[in-house]
Amino acid sequence: MIRCMKSPARLGLLLLAVCLCSAGCEKTARDLHLDEVLAHESCEKFLTAWKDGRSADELKPAIIGRDYAWDAGDKLIAFEVQPDVFNDGTNLHIPVKLSLESKSGQASTSNVVYVVGTSPVITVIRD
């Protein structure tokens, strides 16, 4: 055994130094970079794919996204991105007006918000 390990105090100091050095290595939400232009483009691509009759899985791995109405089989007839975008520092909250048609053929419109992140991967999730 190395001589410095014989002293419990020295061993404790060594463990404390290792813990302090490794404590700064974890990423938090504040460390994730948001590219606003990429977020807008990704939301548009996501919604255009839905409108074109594609599946959300076809966008992977470039864009990972979910919308429960899309998953339920509703058709997206039209969408309009609204101007009141909110940046929380990690995600862009993009309001969108959707015109949908249900499986039964019933038309509806709704105002929703998509939470879009660009780091470490692009995500588009309906709020």
N, CA, C and O atoms as a Tinker XYZ file with bonds, in Angstrom:
   508  protein
     1  N      0.834000   -1.177000    0.000000    73     2
     2  CA     0.000000    0.000000    0.000000    64     1     3
     3  C      0.881000    1.243000    0.000000    63     2     4     5
     4  O      1.954000    1.238000    0.603000    81     3
     5  N      0.449000    2.290000   -0.658000    73     3     6
     6  CA     1.199000    3.534000   -0.713000    64     5     7
     7  C      1.195000    4.160000    0.671000    63     6     8     9
     8  O      0.195000    4.100000    1.388000    81     7
     9  N      2.310000    4.758000    1.040000    73     7    10
    10  CA     2.504000    5.278000    2.377000    64     9    11
    11  C      1.438000    6.301000    2.771000    63    10    12    13
    12  O      0.973000    6.295000    3.911000    81    11
    13  N      1.042000    7.187000    1.834000    73    11    14
    14  CA     0.078000    8.228000    2.194000    64    13    15
    15  C     -1.306000    7.645000    2.496000    63    14    16    17
    16  O     -2.123000    8.305000    3.138000    81    15
    17  N     -1.573000    6.444000    2.052000    73    15    18
    18  CA    -2.872000    5.831000    2.309000    64    17    19
    19  C     -2.977000    5.304000    3.740000    63    18    20    21
    20  O     -4.069000    4.956000    4.188000    81    19
    21  N     -1.868000    5.243000    4.454000    73    19    22
    22  CA    -1.889000    4.724000    5.820000    64    21    23
    23  C     -2.573000    5.701000    6.764000    63    22    24    25
    24  O     -3.107000    5.296000    7.797000    81    23
    25  N     -2.561000    6.962000    6.425000    73    23    26
    26  CA    -3.164000    7.966000    7.297000    64    25    27
    27  C     -4.621000    8.177000    6.892000    63    26    28    29
    28  O     -4.888000    8.548000    5.749000    81    27
    29  N     -5.578000    7.947000    7.810000    73    27    30
    30  CA    -6.987000    8.166000    7.491000    64    29    31
    31  C     -7.276000    9.614000    7.076000    63    30    32    33
    32  O     -8.147000    9.855000    6.241000    81    31
    33  N     -6.562000   10.559000    7.645000    73    31    34
    34  CA    -6.778000   11.970000    7.306000    64    33    35
    35  C     -6.367000   12.234000    5.858000    63    34    36    37
    36  O     -7.066000   12.932000    5.123000    81    35
    37  N     -5.230000   11.670000    5.458000    73    35    38
    38  CA    -4.757000   11.868000    4.084000    64    37    39
    39  C     -5.692000   11.179000    3.087000    63    38    40    41
    40  O     -5.962000   11.709000    2.010000    81    39
    41  N     -6.174000   10.011000    3.452000    73    39    42
    42  CA    -7.110000    9.299000    2.586000    64    41    43
    43  C     -8.404000   10.115000    2.435000    63    42    44    45
    44  O     -8.962000   10.207000    1.342000    81    43
    45  N     -8.860000   10.689000    3.516000    73    43    46
    46  CA   -10.066000   11.517000    3.472000    64    45    47
    47  C     -9.879000   12.741000    2.600000    63    46    48    49
    48  O    -10.776000   13.115000    1.845000    81    47
    49  N     -8.712000   13.367000    2.701000    73    47    50
    50  CA    -8.427000   14.531000    1.856000    64    49    51
    51  C     -8.366000   14.143000    0.379000    63    50    52    53
    52  O     -8.839000   14.883000   -0.483000    81    51
    53  N     -7.780000   12.979000    0.094000    73    51    54
    54  CA    -7.702000   12.509000   -1.286000    64    53    55
    55  C     -9.107000   12.256000   -1.842000    63    54    56    57
    56  O     -9.403000   12.657000   -2.968000    81    55
    57  N     -9.968000   11.602000   -1.073000    73    55    58
    58  CA   -11.344000   11.354000   -1.509000    64    57    59
    59  C    -12.117000   12.651000   -1.691000    63    58    60    61
    60  O    -12.896000   12.780000   -2.636000    81    59
    61  N    -11.913000   13.604000   -0.806000    73    59    62
    62  CA   -12.574000   14.902000   -0.923000    64    61    63
    63  C    -12.134000   15.613000   -2.200000    63    62    64    65
    64  O    -12.963000   16.206000   -2.890000    81    63
    65  N    -10.853000   15.564000   -2.522000    73    63    66
    66  CA   -10.335000   16.203000   -3.736000    64    65    67
    67  C    -10.932000   15.562000   -4.986000    63    66    68    69
    68  O    -11.289000   16.261000   -5.935000    81    67
    69  N    -11.040000   14.233000   -4.987000    73    67    70
    70  CA   -11.629000   13.540000   -6.131000    64    69    71
    71  C    -13.095000   13.930000   -6.289000    63    70    72    73
    72  O    -13.549000   14.176000   -7.406000    81    71
    73  N    -13.833000   13.990000   -5.197000    73    71    74
    74  CA   -15.252000   14.367000   -5.259000    64    73    75
    75  C    -15.429000   15.794000   -5.762000    63    74    76    77
    76  O    -16.304000   16.055000   -6.588000    81    75
    77  N    -14.611000   16.715000   -5.275000    73    75    78
    78  CA   -14.729000   18.105000   -5.703000    64    77    79
    79  C    -14.387000   18.266000   -7.179000    63    78    80    81
    80  O    -15.023000   19.055000   -7.879000    81    79
    81  N    -13.400000   17.535000   -7.653000    73    79    82
    82  CA   -13.019000   17.621000   -9.069000    64    81    83
    83  C    -14.099000   17.055000   -9.969000    63    82    84    85
    84  O    -14.361000   17.598000  -11.042000    81    83
    85  N    -14.725000   15.979000   -9.549000    73    83    86
    86  CA   -15.741000   15.353000  -10.401000    64    85    87
    87  C    -17.089000   16.039000  -10.292000    63    86    88    89
    88  O    -17.947000   15.828000  -11.150000    81    87
    89  N    -17.307000   16.849000   -9.273000    73    87    90
    90  CA   -18.599000   17.508000   -9.083000    64    89    91
    91  C    -18.924000   18.475000  -10.213000    63    90    92    93
    92  O    -20.095000   18.654000  -10.546000    81    91
    93  N    -17.929000   19.094000  -10.801000    73    91    94
    94  CA   -18.161000   20.053000  -11.870000    64    93    95
    95  C    -18.285000   19.430000  -13.241000    63    94    96    97
    96  O    -18.385000   20.163000  -14.226000    81    95
    97  N    -18.284000   18.122000  -13.355000    73    95    98
    98  CA   -18.295000   17.455000  -14.645000    64    97    99
    99  C    -19.687000   17.156000  -15.168000    63    98   100   101
   100  O    -19.832000   16.839000  -16.349000    81    99
   101  N    -20.702000   17.242000  -14.350000    73    99   102
   102  CA   -22.053000   16.920000  -14.795000    64   101   103
   103  C    -22.673000   18.111000  -15.506000    63   102   104   105
   104  O    -22.479000   19.258000  -15.102000    81   103
   105  N    -23.427000   17.828000  -16.578000    73   103   106
   106  CA   -24.142000   18.884000  -17.294000    64   105   107
   107  C    -25.526000   19.059000  -16.670000    63   106   108   109
   108  O    -26.161000   18.094000  -16.245000    81   107
   109  N    -25.964000   20.284000  -16.626000    73   107   110
   110  CA   -27.307000   20.580000  -16.160000    64   109   111
   111  C    -28.073000   21.208000  -17.319000    63   110   112   113
   112  O    -27.499000   21.464000  -18.378000    81   111
   113  N    -29.350000   21.452000  -17.126000    73   111   114
   114  CA   -30.169000   22.064000  -18.173000    64   113   115
   115  C    -29.605000   23.425000  -18.584000    63   114   116   117
   116  O    -29.723000   23.820000  -19.744000    81   115
   117  N    -29.009000   24.126000  -17.660000    73   115   118
   118  CA   -28.435000   25.444000  -17.955000    64   117   119
   119  C    -27.242000   25.351000  -18.898000    63   118   120   121
   120  O    -26.904000   26.331000  -19.562000    81   119
   121  N    -26.593000   24.173000  -18.967000    73   119   122
   122  CA   -25.432000   23.987000  -19.831000    64   121   123
   123  C    -25.812000   23.659000  -21.271000    63   122   124   125
   124  O    -24.951000   23.686000  -22.150000    81   123
   125  N    -27.076000   23.350000  -21.529000    73   123   126
   126  CA   -27.502000   22.936000  -22.855000    64   125   127
   127  C    -27.762000   24.159000  -23.723000    63   126   128   129
   128  O    -28.510000   25.059000  -23.342000    81   127
   129  N    -27.137000   24.179000  -24.888000    73   127   130
   130  CA   -27.238000   25.313000  -25.798000    64   129   131
   131  C    -28.528000   25.239000  -26.602000    63   130   132   133
   132  O    -28.889000   24.170000  -27.095000    81   131
   133  N    -29.217000   26.345000  -26.738000    73   131   134
   134  CA   -30.433000   26.431000  -27.543000    64   133   135
   135  C    -30.123000   27.234000  -28.797000    63   134   136   137
   136  O    -29.707000   28.390000  -28.721000    81   135
   137  N    -30.329000   26.611000  -29.949000    73   135   138
   138  CA   -30.195000   27.279000  -31.240000    64   137   139
   139  C    -31.607000   27.633000  -31.698000    63   138   140   141
   140  O    -32.343000   26.766000  -32.171000    81   139
   141  N    -31.986000   28.904000  -31.560000    73   139   142
   142  CA   -33.364000   29.320000  -31.844000    64   141   143
   143  C    -33.747000   29.106000  -33.309000    63   142   144   145
   144  O    -34.871000   28.694000  -33.598000    81   143
   145  N    -32.840000   29.376000  -34.222000    73   143   146
   146  CA   -33.133000   29.186000  -35.650000    64   145   147
   147  C    -33.383000   27.711000  -35.936000    63   146   148   149
   148  O    -34.344000   27.361000  -36.621000    81   147
   149  N    -32.519000   26.848000  -35.411000    73   147   150
   150  CA   -32.684000   25.403000  -35.592000    64   149   151
   151  C    -33.975000   24.913000  -34.948000    63   150   152   153
   152  O    -34.635000   24.022000  -35.483000    81   151
   153  N    -34.340000   25.485000  -33.808000    73   151   154
   154  CA   -35.586000   25.100000  -33.130000    64   153   155
   155  C    -36.796000   25.429000  -33.997000    63   154   156   157
   156  O    -37.697000   24.603000  -34.151000    81   155
   157  N    -36.817000   26.630000  -34.559000    73   155   158
   158  CA   -37.933000   27.016000  -35.449000    64   157   159
   159  C    -37.989000   26.094000  -36.666000    63   158   160   161
   160  O    -39.060000   25.600000  -37.021000    81   159
   161  N    -36.840000   25.860000  -37.306000    73   159   162
   162  CA   -36.784000   25.000000  -38.488000    64   161   163
   163  C    -37.251000   23.583000  -38.161000    63   162   164   165
   164  O    -37.970000   22.967000  -38.947000    81   163
   165  N    -36.847000   23.076000  -37.016000    73   163   166
   166  CA   -37.201000   21.716000  -36.615000    64   165   167
   167  C    -38.691000   21.582000  -36.346000    63   166   168   169
   168  O    -39.297000   20.571000  -36.700000    81   167
   169  N    -39.282000   22.588000  -35.726000    73   167   170
   170  CA   -40.727000   22.571000  -35.473000    64   169   171
   171  C    -41.479000   22.581000  -36.802000    63   170   172   173
   172  O    -42.458000   21.853000  -36.966000    81   171
   173  N    -41.032000   23.393000  -37.742000    73   171   174
   174  CA   -41.655000   23.450000  -39.079000    64   173   175
   175  C    -41.535000   22.095000  -39.789000    63   174   176   177
   176  O    -42.498000   21.622000  -40.392000    81   175
   177  N    -40.359000   21.476000  -39.717000    73   175   178
   178  CA   -40.156000   20.157000  -40.353000    64   177   179
   179  C    -41.067000   19.109000  -39.731000    63   178   180   181
   180  O    -41.650000   18.285000  -40.434000    81   179
   181  N    -41.185000   19.147000  -38.413000    73   179   182
   182  CA   -42.028000   18.216000  -37.676000    64   181   183
   183  C    -43.480000   18.338000  -38.128000    63   182   184   185
   184  O    -44.126000   17.339000  -38.446000    81   183
   185  N    -43.987000   19.571000  -38.155000    73   183   186
   186  CA   -45.379000   19.802000  -38.530000    64   185   187
   187  C    -45.626000   19.534000  -40.013000    63   186   188   189
   188  O    -46.693000   19.045000  -40.384000    81   187
   189  N    -44.664000   19.844000  -40.849000    73   187   190
   190  CA   -44.797000   19.573000  -42.286000    64   189   191
   191  C    -44.856000   18.073000  -42.547000    63   190   192   193
   192  O    -45.622000   17.620000  -43.398000    81   191
   193  N    -44.054000   17.303000  -41.822000    73   191   194
   194  CA   -44.089000   15.839000  -41.971000    64   193   195
   195  C    -45.470000   15.308000  -41.606000    63   194   196   197
   196  O    -46.010000   14.447000  -42.301000    81   195
   197  N    -46.041000   15.817000  -40.523000    73   195   198
   198  CA   -47.390000   15.404000  -40.111000    64   197   199
   199  C    -48.401000   15.769000  -41.194000    63   198   200   201
   200  O    -49.238000   14.949000  -41.571000    81   199
   201  N    -48.320000   17.006000  -41.694000    73   199   202
   202  CA   -49.255000   17.474000  -42.728000    64   201   203
   203  C    -49.125000   16.638000  -44.006000    63   202   204   205
   204  O    -50.114000   16.408000  -44.702000    81   203
   205  N    -47.913000   16.189000  -44.310000    73   203   206
   206  CA   -47.659000   15.382000  -45.511000    64   205   207
   207  C    -48.040000   13.913000  -45.349000    63   206   208   209
   208  O    -47.880000   13.124000  -46.280000    81   207
   209  N    -48.547000   13.539000  -44.163000    73   207   210
   210  CA   -48.993000   12.171000  -43.940000    64   209   211
   211  C    -47.895000   11.205000  -43.520000    63   210   212   213
   212  O    -48.097000    9.991000  -43.529000    81   211
   213  N    -46.745000   11.734000  -43.156000    73   211   214
   214  CA   -45.649000   10.883000  -42.690000    64   213   215
   215  C    -45.828000   10.580000  -41.205000    63   214   216   217
   216  O    -46.722000   11.122000  -40.555000    81   215
   217  N    -44.970000    9.711000  -40.676000    73   215   218
   218  CA   -45.014000    9.416000  -39.242000    64   217   219
   219  C    -43.877000   10.148000  -38.534000    63   218   220   221
   220  O    -42.863000   10.477000  -39.150000    81   219
   221  N    -44.051000   10.396000  -37.255000    73   219   222
   222  CA   -43.010000   11.064000  -36.473000    64   221   223
   223  C    -41.741000   10.228000  -36.422000    63   222   224   225
   224  O    -40.639000   10.769000  -36.340000    81   223
   225  N    -41.895000    8.902000  -36.472000    73   223   226
   226  CA   -40.728000    8.019000  -36.424000    64   225   227
   227  C    -39.836000    8.176000  -37.654000    63   226   228   229
   228  O    -38.644000    7.877000  -37.591000    81   227
   229  N    -40.393000    8.637000  -38.763000    73   227   230
   230  CA   -39.602000    8.850000  -39.973000    64   229   231
   231  C    -38.598000    9.991000  -39.816000    63   230   232   233
   232  O    -37.636000   10.076000  -40.580000    81   231
   233  N    -38.809000   10.851000  -38.855000    73   231   234
   234  CA   -37.911000   11.981000  -38.632000    64   233   235
   235  C    -36.686000   11.611000  -37.799000    63   234   236   237
   236  O    -35.705000   12.354000  -37.759000    81   235
   237  N    -36.752000   10.462000  -37.137000    73   235   238
   238  CA   -35.642000   10.022000  -36.288000    64   237   239
   239  C    -34.468000    9.599000  -37.155000    63   238   240   241
   240  O    -34.691000    9.116000  -38.265000    81   239
   241  N    -33.256000    9.752000  -36.715000    73   239   242
   242  CA   -32.814000   10.301000  -35.433000    64   241   243
   243  C    -32.630000   11.815000  -35.448000    63   242   244   245
   244  O    -32.279000   12.398000  -34.421000    81   243
   245  N    -32.859000   12.466000  -36.592000    73   243   246
   246  CA   -32.630000   13.913000  -36.678000    64   245   247
   247  C    -33.534000   14.693000  -35.720000    63   246   248   249
   248  O    -33.080000   15.613000  -35.041000    81   247
   249  N    -34.816000   14.319000  -35.672000    73   247   250
   250  CA   -35.781000   15.000000  -34.798000    64   249   251
   251  C    -36.570000   13.940000  -34.038000    63   250   252   253
   252  O    -37.140000   13.026000  -34.633000    81   251
   253  N    -36.594000   14.076000  -32.733000    73   251   254
   254  CA   -37.399000   13.195000  -31.895000    64   253   255
   255  C    -38.586000   14.013000  -31.430000    63   254   256   257
   256  O    -38.426000   15.023000  -30.745000    81   255
   257  N    -39.786000   13.572000  -31.808000    73   255   258
   258  CA   -40.948000   14.375000  -31.471000    64   257   259
   259  C    -42.195000   13.555000  -31.242000    63   258   260   261
   260  O    -42.299000   12.408000  -31.679000    81   259
   261  N    -43.143000   14.167000  -30.546000    73   259   262
   262  CA   -44.429000   13.525000  -30.263000    64   261   263
   263  C    -45.518000   14.570000  -30.175000    63   262   264   265
   264  O    -45.328000   15.675000  -29.668000    81   263
   265  N    -46.670000   14.171000  -30.694000    73   263   266
   266  CA   -47.903000   14.934000  -30.534000    64   265   267
   267  C    -49.004000   13.908000  -30.366000    63   266   268   269
   268  O    -49.165000   13.034000  -31.218000    81   267
   269  N    -49.764000   13.993000  -29.288000    73   267   270
   270  CA   -50.768000   12.963000  -29.007000    64   269   271
   271  C    -51.861000   12.910000  -30.068000    63   270   272   273
   272  O    -52.407000   11.835000  -30.312000    81   271
   273  N    -52.201000   14.028000  -30.707000    73   271   274
   274  CA   -53.219000   14.012000  -31.763000    64   273   275
   275  C    -52.694000   13.281000  -32.994000    63   274   276   277
   276  O    -53.441000   12.553000  -33.648000    81   275
   277  N    -51.423000   13.468000  -33.311000    73   275   278
   278  CA   -50.788000   12.761000  -34.422000    64   277   279
   279  C    -50.762000   11.275000  -34.117000    63   278   280   281
   280  O    -51.095000   10.447000  -34.965000    81   279
   281  N    -50.360000   10.945000  -32.886000    73   279   282
   282  CA   -50.309000    9.535000  -32.465000    64   281   283
   283  C    -51.693000    8.888000  -32.523000    63   282   284   285
   284  O    -51.806000    7.690000  -32.784000    81   283
   285  N    -52.758000    9.682000  -32.278000    73   283   286
   286  CA   -54.127000    9.158000  -32.278000    64   285   287
   287  C    -54.685000    8.995000  -33.689000    63   286   288   289
   288  O    -55.770000    8.443000  -33.866000    81   287
   289  N    -53.950000    9.470000  -34.689000    73   287   290
   290  CA   -54.391000    9.315000  -36.061000    64   289   291
   291  C    -55.076000   10.526000  -36.661000    63   290   292   293
   292  O    -55.597000   10.451000  -37.774000    81   291
   293  N    -55.085000   11.650000  -35.939000    73   291   294
   294  CA   -55.660000   12.870000  -36.501000    64   293   295
   295  C    -54.793000   13.364000  -37.651000    63   294   296   297
   296  O    -53.570000   13.231000  -37.617000    81   295
   297  N    -55.430000   13.935000  -38.668000    73   295   298
   298  CA   -54.714000   14.506000  -39.802000    64   297   299
   299  C    -54.505000   15.993000  -39.561000    63   298   300   301
   300  O    -55.398000   16.692000  -39.082000    81   299
   301  N    -53.316000   16.464000  -39.901000    73   299   302
   302  CA   -53.038000   17.892000  -39.820000    64   301   303
   303  C    -53.354000   18.498000  -41.185000    63   302   304   305
   304  O    -52.699000   18.190000  -42.181000    81   303
   305  N    -54.356000   19.352000  -41.217000    73   303   306
   306  CA   -54.783000   19.997000  -42.459000    64   305   307
   307  C    -53.941000   21.241000  -42.722000    63   306   308   309
   308  O    -53.517000   21.481000  -43.853000    81   307
   309  N    -53.701000   22.028000  -41.681000    73   307   310
   310  CA   -52.910000   23.257000  -41.801000    64   309   311
   311  C    -52.353000   23.627000  -40.430000    63   310   312   313
   312  O    -52.878000   23.218000  -39.394000    81   311
   313  N    -51.283000   24.405000  -40.451000    73   311   314
   314  CA   -50.731000   24.934000  -39.204000    64   313   315
   315  C    -50.208000   26.338000  -39.445000    63   314   316   317
   316  O    -49.796000   26.692000  -40.550000    81   315
   317  N    -50.237000   27.132000  -38.373000    73   315   318
   318  CA   -49.759000   28.507000  -38.446000    64   317   319
   319  C    -48.964000   28.800000  -37.173000    63   318   320   321
   320  O    -49.522000   28.828000  -36.076000    81   319
   321  N    -47.669000   29.015000  -37.327000    73   319   322
   322  CA   -46.820000   29.346000  -36.187000    64   321   323
   323  C    -47.145000   30.767000  -35.752000    63   322   324   325
   324  O    -47.184000   31.685000  -36.571000    81   323
   325  N    -47.376000   30.940000  -34.461000    73   323   326
   326  CA   -47.747000   32.234000  -33.890000    64   325   327
   327  C    -46.490000   32.985000  -33.428000    63   326   328   329
   328  O    -45.451000   32.366000  -33.199000    81   327
   329  N    -46.579000   34.293000  -33.293000    73   327   330
   330  CA   -45.386000   35.097000  -32.978000    64   329   331
   331  C    -44.942000   35.101000  -31.513000    63   330   332   333
   332  O    -43.805000   35.484000  -31.239000    81   331
   333  N    -45.770000   34.700000  -30.578000    73   331   334
   334  CA   -45.448000   34.826000  -29.149000    64   333   335
   335  C    -44.566000   33.684000  -28.652000    63   334   336   337
   336  O    -44.974000   32.906000  -27.790000    81   335
   337  N    -43.365000   33.590000  -29.195000    73   335   338
   338  CA   -42.426000   32.532000  -28.822000    64   337   339
   339  C    -41.761000   32.891000  -27.491000    63   338   340   341
   340  O    -41.456000   34.055000  -27.232000    81   339
   341  N    -41.542000   31.875000  -26.653000    73   339   342
   342  CA   -40.908000   32.075000  -25.348000    64   341   343
   343  C    -39.659000   31.224000  -25.252000    63   342   344   345
   344  O    -39.712000   30.018000  -25.494000    81   343
   345  N    -38.542000   31.828000  -24.905000    73   343   346
   346  CA   -37.267000   31.134000  -24.734000    64   345   347
   347  C    -36.996000   31.017000  -23.234000    63   346   348   349
   348  O    -36.836000   32.026000  -22.548000    81   347
   349  N    -36.944000   29.765000  -22.720000    73   347   350
   350  CA   -36.660000   29.574000  -21.294000    64   349   351
   351  C    -35.181000   29.348000  -21.026000    63   350   352   353
   352  O    -34.788000   29.033000  -19.903000    81   351
   353  N    -34.354000   29.511000  -22.067000    73   351   354
   354  CA   -32.919000   29.329000  -21.924000    64   353   355
   355  C    -32.444000   27.975000  -22.404000    63   354   356   357
   356  O    -31.309000   27.848000  -22.863000    81   355
   357  N    -33.286000   26.963000  -22.308000    73   355   358
   358  CA   -32.951000   25.610000  -22.745000    64   357   359
   359  C    -33.857000   25.164000  -23.877000    63   358   360   361
   360  O    -33.421000   24.440000  -24.772000    81   359
   361  N    -35.103000   25.584000  -23.849000    73   359   362
   362  CA   -36.098000   25.204000  -24.854000    64   361   363
   363  C    -36.794000   26.442000  -25.400000    63   362   364   365
   364  O    -36.867000   27.484000  -24.749000    81   363
   365  N    -37.300000   26.290000  -26.616000    73   363   366
   366  CA   -38.118000   27.335000  -27.216000    64   365   367
   367  C    -39.558000   26.851000  -27.159000    63   366   368   369
   368  O    -39.851000   25.732000  -27.581000    81   367
   369  N    -40.453000   27.674000  -26.647000    73   367   370
   370  CA   -41.875000   27.345000  -26.550000    64   369   371
   371  C    -42.557000   28.069000  -27.710000    63   370   372   373
   372  O    -42.676000   29.294000  -27.710000    81   371
   373  N    -43.005000   27.288000  -28.700000    73   371   374
   374  CA   -43.533000   27.850000  -29.937000    64   373   375
   375  C    -45.039000   27.616000  -30.013000    63   374   376   377
   376  O    -45.480000   26.472000  -30.116000    81   375
   377  N    -45.838000   28.692000  -29.963000    73   375   378
   378  CA   -47.290000   28.538000  -30.102000    64   377   379
   379  C    -47.661000   28.326000  -31.572000    63   378   380   381
   380  O    -47.126000   28.979000  -32.468000    81   379
   381  N    -48.593000   27.393000  -31.793000    73   379   382
   382  CA   -49.000000   27.045000  -33.146000    64   381   383
   383  C    -50.515000   26.861000  -33.176000    63   382   384   385
   384  O    -51.096000   26.266000  -32.268000    81   383
   385  N    -51.141000   27.373000  -34.220000    73   383   386
   386  CA   -52.567000   27.137000  -34.456000    64   385   387
   387  C    -52.668000   25.943000  -35.404000    63   386   388   389
   388  O    -52.137000   25.976000  -36.514000    81   387
   389  N    -53.357000   24.884000  -34.953000    73   387   390
   390  CA   -53.505000   23.669000  -35.745000    64   389   391
   391  C    -54.930000   23.542000  -36.268000    63   390   392   393
   392  O    -55.894000   23.807000  -35.549000    81   391
   393  N    -55.051000   23.134000  -37.526000    73   391   394
   394  CA   -56.342000   22.748000  -38.096000    64   393   395
   395  C    -56.279000   21.248000  -38.320000    63   394   396   397
   396  O    -55.479000   20.766000  -39.122000    81   395
   397  N    -57.129000   20.509000  -37.608000    73   395   398
   398  CA   -57.073000   19.055000  -37.608000    64   397   399
   399  C    -58.346000   18.433000  -38.155000    63   398   400   401
   400  O    -59.404000   19.060000  -38.192000    81   399
   401  N    -58.214000   17.191000  -38.576000    73   399   402
   402  CA   -59.361000   16.375000  -38.940000    64   401   403
   403  C    -59.210000   15.049000  -38.211000    63   402   404   405
   404  O    -58.205000   14.354000  -38.359000    81   403
   405  N    -60.226000   14.708000  -37.420000    73   403   406
   406  CA   -60.167000   13.462000  -36.645000    64   405   407
   407  C    -60.403000   12.264000  -37.551000    63   406   408   409
   408  O    -60.748000   12.416000  -38.723000    81   407
   409  N    -60.215000   11.076000  -37.000000    73   407   410
   410  CA   -60.463000    9.846000  -37.763000    64   409   411
   411  C    -61.897000    9.778000  -38.266000    63   410   412   413
   412  O    -62.164000    9.212000  -39.327000    81   411
   413  N    -62.817000   10.356000  -37.504000    73   411   414
   414  CA   -64.226000   10.337000  -37.899000    64   413   415
   415  C    -64.569000   11.440000  -38.903000    63   414   416   417
   416  O    -65.709000   11.539000  -39.357000    81   415
   417  N    -63.580000   12.266000  -39.247000    73   415   418
   418  CA   -63.805000   13.312000  -40.230000    64   417   419
   419  C    -64.203000   14.655000  -39.662000    63   418   420   421
   420  O    -64.499000   15.584000  -40.412000    81   419
   421  N    -64.215000   14.771000  -38.331000    73   419   422
   422  CA   -64.605000   16.023000  -37.689000    64   421   423
   423  C    -63.441000   17.019000  -37.715000    63   422   424   425
   424  O    -62.334000   16.699000  -37.283000    81   423
   425  N    -63.700000   18.225000  -38.223000    73   423   426
   426  CA   -62.683000   19.273000  -38.289000    64   425   427
   427  C    -62.645000   20.050000  -36.974000    63   426   428   429
   428  O    -63.668000   20.251000  -36.320000    81   427
   429  N    -61.447000   20.478000  -36.609000    73   427   430
   430  CA   -61.294000   21.291000  -35.404000    64   429   431
   431  C    -60.043000   22.150000  -35.540000    63   430   432   433
   432  O    -59.143000   21.851000  -36.325000    81   431
   433  N    -60.010000   23.219000  -34.760000    73   431   434
   434  CA   -58.807000   24.047000  -34.667000    64   433   435
   435  C    -58.439000   24.162000  -33.198000    63   434   436   437
   436  O    -59.303000   24.164000  -32.321000    81   435
   437  N    -57.155000   24.257000  -32.952000    73   435   438
   438  CA   -56.699000   24.428000  -31.582000    64   437   439
   439  C    -55.388000   25.191000  -31.558000    63   438   440   441
   440  O    -54.584000   25.131000  -32.489000    81   439
   441  N    -55.201000   25.903000  -30.470000    73   439   442
   442  CA   -53.951000   26.616000  -30.242000    64   441   443
   443  C    -53.143000   25.800000  -29.245000    63   442   444   445
   444  O    -53.592000   25.544000  -28.127000    81   443
   445  N    -51.948000   25.393000  -29.657000    73   443   446
   446  CA   -51.102000   24.554000  -28.823000    64   445   447
   447  C    -49.710000   25.174000  -28.738000    63   446   448   449
   448  O    -49.401000   26.143000  -29.432000    81   447
   449  N    -48.883000   24.599000  -27.880000    73   447   450
   450  CA   -47.499000   25.042000  -27.748000    64   449   451
   451  C    -46.594000   23.819000  -27.894000    63   450   452   453
   452  O    -46.830000   22.775000  -27.287000    81   451
   453  N    -45.568000   23.973000  -28.704000    73   451   454
   454  CA   -44.554000   22.938000  -28.838000    64   453   455
   455  C    -43.307000   23.398000  -28.107000    63   454   456   457
   456  O    -42.850000   24.527000  -28.281000    81   455
   457  N    -42.762000   22.513000  -27.287000    73   455   458
   458  CA   -41.530000   22.780000  -26.567000    64   457   459
   459  C    -40.423000   22.134000  -27.385000    63   458   460   461
   460  O    -40.398000   20.916000  -27.562000    81   459
   461  N    -39.499000   22.969000  -27.889000    73   459   462
   462  CA   -38.465000   22.506000  -28.808000    64   461   463
   463  C    -37.091000   22.734000  -28.199000    63   462   464   465
   464  O    -36.739000   23.847000  -27.809000    81   463
   465  N    -36.324000   21.653000  -28.127000    73   463   466
   466  CA   -34.948000   21.728000  -27.659000    64   465   467
   467  C    -34.000000   21.340000  -28.774000    63   466   468   469
   468  O    -34.371000   20.585000  -29.673000    81   467
   469  N    -32.778000   21.850000  -28.725000    73   467   470
   470  CA   -31.807000   21.541000  -29.775000    64   469   471
   471  C    -30.537000   20.887000  -29.253000    63   470   472   473
   472  O    -29.651000   20.555000  -30.040000    81   471
   473  N    -30.431000   20.698000  -27.951000    73   471   474
   474  CA   -29.223000   20.113000  -27.388000    64   473   475
   475  C    -29.583000   19.242000  -26.189000    63   474   476   477
   476  O    -30.343000   19.694000  -25.332000    81   475
   477  N    -29.094000   18.061000  -26.092000    73   475   478
   478  CA   -28.087000   17.411000  -26.925000    64   477   479
   479  C    -28.676000   16.809000  -28.220000    63   478   480   481
   480  O    -27.931000   16.452000  -29.132000    81   479
   481  N    -30.007000   16.700000  -28.293000    73   479   482
   482  CA   -30.667000   16.249000  -29.526000    64   481   483
   483  C    -31.844000   17.179000  -29.790000    63   482   484   485
   484  O    -32.293000   17.889000  -28.890000    81   483
   485  N    -32.339000   17.174000  -31.013000    73   483   486
   486  CA   -33.490000   18.001000  -31.358000    64   485   487
   487  C    -34.750000   17.280000  -30.924000    63   486   488   489
   488  O    -34.994000   16.140000  -31.318000    81   487
   489  N    -35.550000   17.956000  -30.105000    73   487   490
   490  CA   -36.821000   17.393000  -29.625000    64   489   491
   491  C    -37.941000   18.390000  -29.887000    63   490   492   493
   492  O    -37.777000   19.596000  -29.706000    81   491
   493  N    -39.082000   17.862000  -30.317000    73   491   494
   494  CA   -40.278000   18.682000  -30.530000    64   493   495
   495  C    -41.422000   17.937000  -29.831000    63   494   496   497
   496  O    -41.854000   16.878000  -30.288000    81   495
   497  N    -41.899000   18.495000  -28.734000    73   495   498
   498  CA   -42.918000   17.839000  -27.914000    64   497   499
   499  C    -44.067000   18.809000  -27.678000    63   498   500   501
   500  O    -43.860000   19.961000  -27.296000    81   499
   501  N    -45.276000   18.324000  -27.910000    73   499   502
   502  CA   -46.457000   19.162000  -27.647000    64   501   503
   503  C    -46.624000   19.307000  -26.146000    63   502   504   505
   504  O    -46.626000   18.317000  -25.414000    81   503
   505  N    -46.765000   20.543000  -25.691000    73   503   506
   506  CA   -46.909000   20.842000  -24.266000    64   505   507
   507  C    -48.290000   20.432000  -23.785000    63   506   508
   508  O    -48.610000   20.602000  -22.608000    81   507
